[in-house]
């Protein structure tokens, strides 16, 4: 409903294909699915490519199950295409840390760009600009999703304050104007609508400090990205 009020706002949707499949099969979710399709159809709206379910690429590769990434990619992409629309092929949002071996396996499967967890990149590199991380003799473009620029990861008592804190963090630039890019993450299931309305309205209007764009454009903004360093993930035994 909030995005419907601001159809001109650029936005990129990250939908787990398994969730899309369950929405399509649930008669009670017909209106929700219809709303999602409508918002995806607006100008400057995109749908990210995705594995069929959330996976840990690093754990799969470490356990000798890299081929599962191929199945996840193919089933995820075909599901999104069938139920929603053609996704932005080759760009995944990863929810767990990855290492070079995982990035190599993803790149071999056509995943050339990634949104990484906020703590996956060492230092400040990738927090406010795309970086190139190693991927088996090549590189992959990555950008970290910072926790201070997220709605829904925590549930503060004051949703208005939460929105203004996010906008204040978004306005802080570490380099010259125009050089910074950042991911503003929204988890609809846990985000207070009052917070989202304020943030969406501010992003739509823009300011001297920020303007909204899509993930595709954000990852393409740097013509010569700096090298990034991945923090080693904790790899559980998949048994």
Backbone as CSV, one residue per row, in Angstrom:
resi,resn,N_x,N_y,N_z,CA_x,CA_y,CA_z,C_x,C_y,C_z
1,UNK,0.821,-1.207,0.000,0.000,0.000,0.000,0.864,1.271,0.000
2,UNK,1.958,1.230,0.746,2.843,2.402,0.806,3.478,2.668,-0.553
3,UNK,3.951,1.619,-1.214,4.564,1.800,-2.534,3.528,2.226,-3.570
4,UNK,2.301,1.785,-3.403,1.240,2.174,-4.331,1.033,3.686,-4.309
5,UNK,1.213,4.306,-3.125,1.054,5.755,-3.020,2.168,6.512,-3.729
6,UNK,3.312,5.856,-3.922,4.470,6.514,-4.540,4.967,5.677,-5.717
7,UNK,4.181,5.586,-6.794,4.556,4.700,-7.910,5.813,5.140,-8.651
8,UNK,6.222,6.406,-8.464,7.420,6.878,-9.167,8.706,6.568,-8.413
9,UNK,8.614,6.014,-7.205,9.810,5.709,-6.429,10.521,4.482,-6.996
10,UNK,11.803,4.599,-7.367,12.550,3.409,-7.773,12.651,2.436,-6.599
11,UNK,12.479,1.166,-6.871,12.558,0.162,-5.815,12.912,-1.184,-6.436
12,UNK,13.652,-1.980,-5.674,14.041,-3.312,-6.115,13.504,-4.321,-5.111
13,UNK,12.748,-5.300,-5.586,12.128,-6.294,-4.717,12.979,-7.559,-4.674
14,UNK,13.138,-8.081,-3.479,13.864,-9.336,-3.269,12.872,-10.351,-2.730
15,UNK,12.406,-11.229,-3.603,11.353,-12.185,-3.246,11.921,-13.603,-3.322
16,UNK,11.814,-14.346,-2.227,12.235,-15.741,-2.262,11.270,-16.519,-3.146
17,UNK,11.768,-17.209,-4.188,10.857,-17.908,-5.108,9.933,-18.899,-4.407
18,UNK,10.428,-19.578,-3.379,9.577,-20.500,-2.617,8.381,-19.754,-2.020
19,UNK,8.608,-18.538,-1.536,7.520,-17.732,-0.989,6.527,-17.355,-2.091
20,UNK,7.048,-16.967,-3.254,6.173,-16.643,-4.381,5.316,-17.853,-4.763
21,UNK,5.923,-19.037,-4.746,5.186,-20.266,-5.076,4.048,-20.499,-4.086
22,UNK,4.334,-20.279,-2.802,3.301,-20.503,-1.781,2.210,-19.436,-1.858
23,UNK,2.574,-18.214,-2.204,1.561,-17.179,-2.401,0.612,-17.563,-3.530
24,UNK,1.199,-18.049,-4.620,0.385,-18.397,-5.785,-0.554,-19.569,-5.496
25,UNK,-0.169,-20.424,-4.556,-0.982,-21.602,-4.249,-1.994,-21.354,-3.138
26,UNK,-1.961,-20.186,-2.528,-2.820,-19.893,-1.379,-3.979,-18.995,-1.809
27,UNK,-5.214,-19.496,-1.797,-6.355,-18.665,-2.191,-6.511,-17.417,-1.322
28,UNK,-6.045,-17.479,-0.076,-6.153,-16.337,0.823,-5.136,-15.241,0.489
29,UNK,-4.154,-15.572,-0.359,-3.095,-14.611,-0.679,-3.254,-14.013,-2.073
30,UNK,-4.397,-14.215,-2.681,-4.597,-13.739,-4.061,-4.393,-12.237,-4.184
31,UNK,-4.957,-11.476,-3.255,-4.843,-10.018,-3.340,-3.403,-9.566,-3.071
32,UNK,-2.713,-10.245,-2.152,-1.322,-9.900,-1.874,-0.460,-10.108,-3.110
33,UNK,-0.639,-11.241,-3.767,0.130,-11.531,-4.976,-0.202,-10.533,-6.081
34,UNK,-1.471,-10.172,-6.203,-1.866,-9.198,-7.218,-1.227,-7.837,-6.949
35,UNK,-1.194,-7.432,-5.671,-0.544,-6.163,-5.324,0.938,-6.186,-5.663
36,UNK,1.593,-7.301,-5.343,3.021,-7.423,-5.630,3.284,-7.324,-7.127
37,UNK,2.474,-8.016,-7.920,2.634,-7.939,-9.373,2.425,-6.517,-9.885
38,UNK,1.447,-5.822,-9.320,1.178,-4.448,-9.746,2.357,-3.534,-9.456
39,UNK,2.925,-3.646,-8.251,4.039,-2.778,-7.893,5.287,-3.111,-8.702
40,UNK,5.493,-4.380,-9.008,6.629,-4.754,-9.852,6.476,-4.207,-11.267
41,UNK,5.235,-3.999,-11.680,4.990,-3.507,-13.028,5.185,-2.012,-13.189
42,UNK,5.347,-1.283,-12.085,5.550,0.160,-12.169,6.935,0.471,-12.732
43,UNK,7.088,1.677,-13.248,8.383,2.093,-13.798,9.442,2.099,-12.702
44,UNK,10.679,1.787,-13.075,11.817,1.774,-12.139,11.616,0.817,-10.981
45,UNK,10.900,-0.261,-11.225,10.780,-1.327,-10.242,11.457,-2.575,-10.810
46,UNK,12.216,-3.261,-9.972,12.948,-4.435,-10.417,12.733,-5.593,-9.454
47,UNK,12.992,-6.798,-9.947,12.917,-8.013,-9.146,14.273,-8.696,-9.204
48,UNK,14.876,-8.932,-8.042,16.182,-9.577,-8.010,16.078,-11.058,-8.367
49,UNK,17.105,-11.555,-9.006,17.320,-12.973,-9.182,17.474,-13.597,-7.790
50,UNK,17.208,-14.889,-7.641,17.299,-15.481,-6.306,17.356,-16.997,-6.376
51,UNK,17.998,-17.596,-5.374,17.915,-19.042,-5.195,16.494,-19.384,-4.761
52,UNK,16.074,-20.628,-5.007,14.687,-21.007,-4.731,14.341,-20.832,-3.257
53,UNK,15.249,-21.200,-2.383,15.114,-20.938,-0.949,16.415,-20.284,-0.484
54,UNK,16.398,-19.682,0.699,17.633,-19.119,1.242,18.637,-20.248,1.434
55,UNK,19.841,-20.040,0.944,20.913,-21.019,1.113,22.169,-20.298,1.579
56,UNK,23.100,-21.075,2.111,24.428,-20.571,2.439,25.388,-21.087,1.376
57,UNK,25.705,-20.274,0.352,26.606,-20.761,-0.697,27.937,-21.251,-0.159
58,UNK,28.466,-20.564,0.854,29.766,-20.970,1.391,29.682,-22.367,2.013
59,UNK,28.597,-22.650,2.750,28.447,-23.967,3.368,28.255,-25.050,2.308
60,UNK,27.489,-24.760,1.277,27.284,-25.740,0.215,28.592,-26.066,-0.493
61,UNK,29.362,-25.038,-0.818,30.637,-25.264,-1.512,31.603,-26.017,-0.615
62,UNK,31.682,-25.627,0.648,32.571,-26.282,1.605,32.224,-27.763,1.752
63,UNK,30.944,-28.110,1.626,30.492,-29.490,1.797,30.458,-30.269,0.487
64,UNK,31.007,-29.680,-0.581,31.034,-30.372,-1.864,29.696,-30.405,-2.572
65,UNK,28.830,-29.454,-2.260,27.486,-29.422,-2.840,27.275,-28.195,-3.738
66,UNK,28.329,-27.775,-4.424,28.217,-26.587,-5.272,27.180,-26.761,-6.374
67,UNK,26.981,-27.999,-6.836,25.990,-28.221,-7.896,24.583,-27.853,-7.446
68,UNK,24.342,-27.864,-6.132,23.030,-27.457,-5.634,22.748,-26.002,-5.976
69,UNK,23.806,-25.184,-6.081,23.625,-23.778,-6.467,23.041,-23.668,-7.870
70,UNK,23.427,-24.583,-8.751,22.874,-24.578,-10.109,21.381,-24.877,-10.078
71,UNK,20.995,-25.882,-9.303,19.570,-26.230,-9.205,18.778,-25.104,-8.557
72,UNK,19.347,-24.505,-7.514,18.683,-23.383,-6.847,18.494,-22.219,-7.805
73,UNK,19.532,-21.920,-8.585,19.452,-20.817,-9.552,18.365,-21.079,-10.588
74,UNK,18.386,-22.257,-11.185,17.455,-22.553,-12.275,16.008,-22.590,-11.787
75,UNK,15.760,-23.254,-10.673,14.393,-23.344,-10.163,13.925,-21.990,-9.646
76,UNK,14.820,-21.261,-8.986,14.447,-19.942,-8.479,14.083,-18.986,-9.601
77,UNK,14.928,-18.939,-10.616,14.703,-17.998,-11.721,13.436,-18.352,-12.498
78,UNK,13.236,-19.634,-12.781,12.047,-20.032,-13.548,10.772,-19.784,-12.749
79,UNK,10.839,-19.961,-11.425,9.665,-19.716,-10.585,9.296,-18.243,-10.577
80,UNK,10.286,-17.375,-10.399,10.014,-15.938,-10.417,9.466,-15.500,-11.768
81,UNK,10.039,-16.031,-12.835,9.584,-15.671,-14.180,8.132,-16.101,-14.387
82,UNK,7.778,-17.273,-13.891,6.431,-17.810,-14.099,5.389,-17.087,-13.252
83,UNK,5.721,-16.744,-12.019,4.726,-16.204,-11.095,4.723,-14.680,-11.068
84,UNK,5.900,-14.055,-11.208,5.975,-12.597,-11.075,6.405,-11.927,-12.371
85,UNK,7.698,-11.957,-12.652,8.203,-11.356,-13.888,9.642,-11.815,-14.078
86,UNK,10.229,-11.433,-15.194,11.629,-11.771,-15.451,12.507,-11.066,-14.423
87,UNK,13.304,-11.820,-13.656,14.141,-11.169,-12.634,15.398,-10.563,-13.239
88,UNK,16.083,-9.769,-12.423,17.352,-9.158,-12.815,18.420,-10.237,-12.742
89,UNK,18.568,-10.992,-13.805,19.408,-12.184,-13.797,20.848,-11.850,-13.442
90,UNK,21.412,-12.659,-12.545,22.821,-12.507,-12.197,23.091,-11.655,-10.977
91,UNK,22.034,-11.161,-10.305,22.212,-10.356,-9.090,21.452,-11.014,-7.957
92,UNK,22.198,-11.501,-6.950,21.583,-12.164,-5.793,21.787,-11.338,-4.542
93,UNK,20.814,-11.401,-3.647,20.996,-10.907,-2.292,21.356,-12.095,-1.418
94,UNK,22.530,-12.042,-0.794,22.999,-13.132,0.051,22.778,-12.766,1.513
95,UNK,22.293,-13.713,2.286,21.906,-13.427,3.664,22.915,-13.950,4.685
96,UNK,23.920,-14.676,4.207,24.987,-15.156,5.083,26.326,-14.833,4.436
97,UNK,27.358,-14.741,5.274,28.683,-14.427,4.762,29.139,-15.453,3.730
98,UNK,29.966,-14.977,2.810,30.532,-15.852,1.786,32.042,-15.693,1.786
99,UNK,32.714,-16.650,1.155,34.162,-16.569,0.982,34.476,-16.611,-0.505
100,UNK,35.777,-16.598,-0.835,36.149,-16.567,-2.246,35.680,-17.824,-2.978
101,UNK,35.736,-18.969,-2.318,35.300,-20.205,-2.968,33.815,-20.126,-3.337
102,UNK,33.012,-19.563,-2.445,31.582,-19.428,-2.732,31.346,-18.429,-3.857
103,UNK,32.055,-17.301,-3.821,31.894,-16.316,-4.883,32.338,-16.876,-6.227
104,UNK,33.368,-17.726,-6.209,33.820,-18.368,-7.447,32.733,-19.276,-8.002
105,UNK,32.133,-20.079,-7.121,31.067,-20.991,-7.553,29.865,-20.216,-8.091
106,UNK,29.533,-19.105,-7.454,28.417,-18.289,-7.929,28.740,-17.656,-9.277
107,UNK,29.959,-17.151,-9.413,30.332,-16.520,-10.681,30.306,-17.544,-11.821
108,UNK,30.730,-18.767,-11.540,30.704,-19.812,-12.563,29.279,-20.107,-13.017
109,UNK,28.321,-19.727,-12.197,26.907,-19.945,-12.516,26.199,-18.665,-12.935
110,UNK,26.988,-17.648,-13.295,26.413,-16.422,-13.851,25.937,-15.420,-12.833
111,UNK,26.327,-15.592,-11.557,25.972,-14.611,-10.537,27.158,-13.663,-10.410
112,UNK,27.074,-12.533,-11.073,28.199,-11.609,-11.175,28.114,-10.439,-10.194
113,UNK,26.949,-10.268,-9.552,26.779,-9.142,-8.628,26.001,-9.612,-7.406
114,UNK,26.378,-9.078,-6.250,25.770,-9.551,-5.004,25.537,-8.407,-4.036
115,UNK,24.440,-8.517,-3.298,24.235,-7.697,-2.108,24.600,-8.579,-0.927
116,UNK,25.583,-8.145,-0.149,26.111,-8.962,0.933,25.595,-8.484,2.284
117,UNK,25.626,-9.354,3.303,25.309,-8.892,4.656,26.257,-7.771,5.068
118,UNK,25.788,-6.901,5.944,26.557,-5.714,6.305,27.901,-5.996,6.924
119,UNK,28.069,-7.188,7.542,29.336,-7.496,8.207,30.236,-8.386,7.371
120,UNK,29.916,-8.557,6.080,30.671,-9.493,5.249,31.943,-8.885,4.673
121,UNK,32.000,-7.557,4.584,33.158,-6.900,4.003,34.025,-6.294,5.090
122,UNK,35.324,-6.490,4.970,36.261,-5.990,5.966,36.421,-4.484,5.836
123,UNK,36.382,-3.781,6.965,36.540,-2.327,6.940,35.324,-1.644,6.364
124,UNK,35.529,-0.422,5.864,34.429,0.378,5.333,34.152,0.116,3.863
125,UNK,35.064,-0.606,3.190,34.895,-0.845,1.757,33.610,-1.608,1.504
126,UNK,32.795,-1.121,0.608,31.541,-1.767,0.273,30.361,-1.251,1.051
127,UNK,30.607,-0.461,2.103,29.495,0.070,2.878,28.788,1.179,2.118
128,UNK,29.550,1.994,1.400,28.951,3.117,0.676,29.418,3.185,-0.777
129,UNK,29.862,2.065,-1.307,30.252,2.017,-2.715,30.405,0.557,-3.125
130,UNK,30.117,0.219,-4.381,30.363,-1.147,-4.840,31.861,-1.445,-4.820
131,UNK,32.202,-2.687,-4.546,33.593,-3.132,-4.570,33.685,-4.380,-5.438
132,UNK,34.904,-4.746,-5.779,35.152,-5.976,-6.510,35.804,-6.972,-5.567
133,UNK,35.138,-8.091,-5.318,35.678,-9.111,-4.424,36.206,-10.269,-5.263
134,UNK,37.254,-10.947,-4.775,37.870,-12.023,-5.568,36.930,-13.197,-5.771
135,UNK,37.029,-13.775,-6.979,36.175,-14.919,-7.322,36.938,-15.828,-8.280
136,UNK,37.954,-16.514,-7.771,38.678,-17.500,-8.559,39.395,-16.950,-9.763
137,UNK,40.229,-15.975,-9.570,40.976,-15.372,-10.670,40.232,-14.253,-11.352
138,UNK,38.969,-14.074,-11.026,38.165,-12.967,-11.543,37.609,-12.218,-10.339
139,UNK,36.627,-11.370,-10.574,36.017,-10.626,-9.472,34.504,-10.589,-9.644
140,UNK,33.828,-10.298,-8.558,32.383,-10.109,-8.538,32.083,-8.772,-7.879
141,UNK,31.144,-8.025,-8.426,30.759,-6.741,-7.848,29.846,-6.979,-6.650
142,UNK,30.144,-6.292,-5.550,29.364,-6.493,-4.329,29.126,-5.167,-3.622
143,UNK,28.030,-5.119,-2.897,27.685,-3.968,-2.077,27.050,-4.489,-0.803
144,UNK,27.469,-3.959,0.339,26.963,-4.440,1.625,25.684,-3.704,2.004
145,UNK,24.778,-4.424,2.635,23.543,-3.837,3.163,23.775,-3.492,4.631
146,UNK,23.965,-2.223,4.932,24.297,-1.789,6.286,23.093,-1.893,7.218
147,UNK,23.339,-2.355,8.448,22.267,-2.449,9.442,21.628,-1.104,9.773
148,UNK,22.388,0.009,9.876,21.738,1.298,10.180,20.809,1.808,9.080
149,UNK,20.857,1.176,7.904,19.992,1.595,6.798,18.932,0.534,6.522
150,UNK,18.421,-0.062,7.596,17.431,-1.120,7.457,16.218,-0.844,8.327
151,UNK,15.052,-1.136,7.775,13.813,-1.083,8.530,13.316,-2.509,8.724
152,UNK,12.993,-2.853,9.965,12.430,-4.157,10.234,13.363,-5.139,10.908
153,UNK,14.673,-4.831,10.949,15.591,-5.730,11.636,15.454,-5.595,13.152
154,UNK,15.037,-4.440,13.605,14.727,-4.231,15.017,13.358,-3.569,15.091
155,UNK,12.755,-3.575,16.257,11.416,-3.012,16.406,11.428,-1.943,17.505
156,UNK,11.932,-0.743,17.214,11.958,0.319,18.224,10.541,0.757,18.586
157,UNK,10.412,1.301,19.790,9.094,1.716,20.265,8.565,2.929,19.512
158,UNK,9.462,3.699,18.917,9.067,4.931,18.237,9.345,4.787,16.739
159,UNK,8.348,4.429,15.923,8.582,4.226,14.488,8.992,5.497,13.763
160,UNK,8.521,6.652,14.233,8.906,7.916,13.602,10.391,8.179,13.831
161,UNK,10.849,7.948,15.052,12.267,8.121,15.357,13.112,7.153,14.541
162,UNK,12.641,5.909,14.390,13.382,4.919,13.608,13.567,5.387,12.167
163,UNK,12.508,5.959,11.584,12.598,6.448,10.210,13.581,7.603,10.096
164,UNK,13.520,8.538,11.036,14.409,9.697,10.960,15.858,9.309,11.226
165,UNK,16.075,8.307,12.069,17.443,7.824,12.270,18.002,7.239,10.973
166,UNK,17.182,6.457,10.273,17.631,5.886,9.004,17.963,6.986,8.007
167,UNK,17.099,7.963,7.889,17.336,9.052,6.934,18.572,9.863,7.313
168,UNK,18.796,10.038,8.616,19.998,10.745,9.057,21.247,9.948,8.696
169,UNK,21.206,8.636,8.915,22.347,7.788,8.540,22.577,7.804,7.036
170,UNK,21.491,7.843,6.280,21.605,7.878,4.828,22.247,9.178,4.350
171,UNK,22.047,10.256,5.095,22.560,11.570,4.692,24.033,11.760,5.005
172,UNK,24.620,10.860,5.788,26.027,10.997,6.159,26.887,10.463,5.027
173,UNK,27.652,11.339,4.431,28.521,10.956,3.313,29.971,10.914,3.770
174,UNK,30.689,9.867,3.351,32.099,9.726,3.706,33.015,10.294,2.623
175,UNK,32.480,10.545,1.447,33.299,11.073,0.359,32.589,12.277,-0.233
176,UNK,33.043,12.717,-1.384,32.449,13.889,-2.008,31.035,13.574,-2.477
177,UNK,30.159,14.593,-2.570,28.773,14.360,-2.972,28.680,13.642,-4.310
178,UNK,27.767,12.687,-4.379,27.556,11.965,-5.624,28.317,10.664,-5.717
179,UNK,29.298,10.440,-4.840,30.111,9.233,-4.928,29.544,8.068,-4.144
180,UNK,28.771,8.348,-3.110,28.284,7.287,-2.237,27.022,6.638,-2.795
181,UNK,26.918,5.327,-2.606,25.673,4.605,-2.851,25.449,3.671,-1.678
182,UNK,24.211,3.373,-1.380,23.901,2.525,-0.237,22.586,1.802,-0.484
183,UNK,22.444,0.666,0.165,21.222,-0.126,0.093,20.339,0.212,1.289
184,UNK,19.121,0.647,1.037,18.126,0.821,2.095,17.253,-0.428,2.076
185,UNK,17.325,-1.206,3.151,16.632,-2.489,3.207,15.331,-2.364,3.993
186,UNK,14.282,-2.966,3.461,12.982,-2.966,4.137,12.497,-4.410,4.253
187,UNK,12.214,-4.855,5.474,11.584,-6.156,5.688,10.108,-5.909,5.967
188,UNK,9.238,-6.127,4.979,7.835,-5.742,5.132,7.130,-6.405,6.304
189,UNK,7.502,-7.649,6.630,6.801,-8.363,7.683,7.013,-7.810,9.075
190,UNK,8.124,-7.084,9.279,8.435,-6.573,10.617,8.610,-5.063,10.649
191,UNK,8.423,-4.402,9.524,8.566,-2.947,9.464,7.262,-2.266,9.870
192,UNK,7.355,-1.281,10.732,6.180,-0.500,11.111,5.752,0.352,9.914
193,UNK,4.488,0.286,9.510,4.035,1.068,8.356,4.322,2.565,8.499
194,UNK,4.267,3.091,9.724,4.542,4.518,9.918,5.985,4.844,9.561
195,UNK,6.917,3.957,9.906,8.317,4.155,9.541,8.485,4.108,8.028
196,UNK,7.869,3.111,7.416,8.019,2.942,5.980,7.441,4.128,5.211
197,UNK,6.297,4.624,5.638,5.692,5.767,4.948,6.635,6.966,4.955
198,UNK,7.241,7.255,6.117,8.158,8.391,6.213,9.367,8.210,5.318
199,UNK,9.957,7.012,5.332,11.154,6.763,4.535,10.830,6.810,3.048
200,UNK,9.729,6.173,2.645,9.348,6.154,1.231,9.051,7.574,0.731
201,UNK,8.340,8.351,1.532,8.046,9.729,1.129,9.334,10.539,0.974
202,UNK,10.263,10.368,1.920,11.526,11.116,1.853,12.362,10.697,0.648
203,UNK,12.398,9.399,0.370,13.166,8.925,-0.783,12.539,9.390,-2.092
204,UNK,11.214,9.466,-2.127,10.532,9.922,-3.341,10.840,11.388,-3.625
205,UNK,10.792,12.206,-2.604,11.066,13.639,-2.763,12.551,13.876,-3.011
206,UNK,13.415,13.105,-2.315,14.852,13.319,-2.434,15.295,14.511,-1.606
207,UNK,16.591,14.773,-1.616,17.135,15.888,-0.847,18.495,16.258,-1.412
208,UNK,19.137,17.219,-0.771,20.496,17.579,-1.176,21.486,16.476,-0.810
209,UNK,21.057,15.537,0.035,21.959,14.509,0.541,21.776,13.157,-0.141
210,UNK,20.588,12.893,-0.695,20.367,11.585,-1.297,19.267,11.642,-2.340
211,UNK,19.298,10.673,-3.243,18.211,10.437,-4.186,18.102,8.934,-4.403
212,UNK,16.900,8.481,-4.688,16.640,7.051,-4.805,16.995,6.541,-6.193
213,UNK,17.411,5.283,-6.240,17.675,4.612,-7.500,17.452,3.119,-7.286
214,UNK,17.615,2.335,-8.342,17.440,0.891,-8.226,18.752,0.235,-7.824
215,UNK,18.663,-1.016,-7.376,19.869,-1.778,-7.057,20.746,-1.935,-8.296
216,UNK,20.128,-2.149,-9.437,20.886,-2.286,-10.685,21.747,-1.054,-10.935
217,UNK,21.155,0.129,-10.800,21.911,1.356,-11.007,22.948,1.571,-9.912
218,UNK,22.605,1.205,-8.675,23.545,1.380,-7.566,24.806,0.541,-7.771
219,UNK,24.630,-0.679,-8.260,25.775,-1.558,-8.472,26.573,-1.175,-9.712
220,UNK,25.990,-0.355,-10.563,26.664,0.045,-11.800,27.326,1.410,-11.702
221,UNK,27.180,2.090,-10.539,27.584,3.482,-10.453,29.093,3.668,-10.504
222,UNK,29.851,2.696,-10.000,31.309,2.848,-9.942,31.937,2.302,-11.218
223,UNK,32.639,3.166,-11.948,33.274,2.737,-13.189,34.541,1.936,-12.913
224,UNK,35.171,2.170,-11.787,36.397,1.466,-11.423,36.343,1.133,-9.933
225,UNK,35.565,0.108,-9.548,35.373,-0.186,-8.125,36.669,-0.552,-7.414
226,UNK,36.735,-0.202,-6.146,37.872,-0.572,-5.311,37.799,-2.068,-4.991
227,UNK,38.950,-2.691,-4.677,38.912,-4.091,-4.253,38.308,-4.225,-2.862
228,UNK,37.544,-5.263,-2.642,36.948,-5.530,-1.344,37.528,-6.791,-0.729
229,UNK,37.491,-6.865,0.594,38.012,-8.017,1.319,36.871,-8.665,2.092
230,UNK,36.655,-9.946,1.850,35.586,-10.672,2.515,36.045,-11.162,3.888
231,UNK,35.176,-11.017,4.881,35.451,-11.595,6.191,35.125,-13.095,6.147
232,UNK,35.963,-13.923,6.748,35.706,-15.381,6.692,34.369,-15.724,7.339
233,UNK,33.543,-16.537,6.677,32.261,-16.937,7.277,32.463,-18.073,8.269
234,UNK,31.493,-18.235,9.143,31.449,-19.397,10.019,30.646,-20.462,9.294
235,UNK,31.277,-21.584,8.993,30.647,-22.596,8.149,30.174,-23.786,8.981
236,UNK,28.872,-23.883,9.227,28.362,-25.033,9.979,28.449,-26.304,9.149
237,UNK,28.600,-27.424,9.803,28.618,-28.717,9.125,27.198,-29.037,8.660
238,UNK,27.024,-29.261,7.378,25.693,-29.558,6.842,25.290,-31.017,7.047
239,UNK,26.236,-31.843,7.589,25.932,-33.232,7.897,25.364,-33.949,6.683
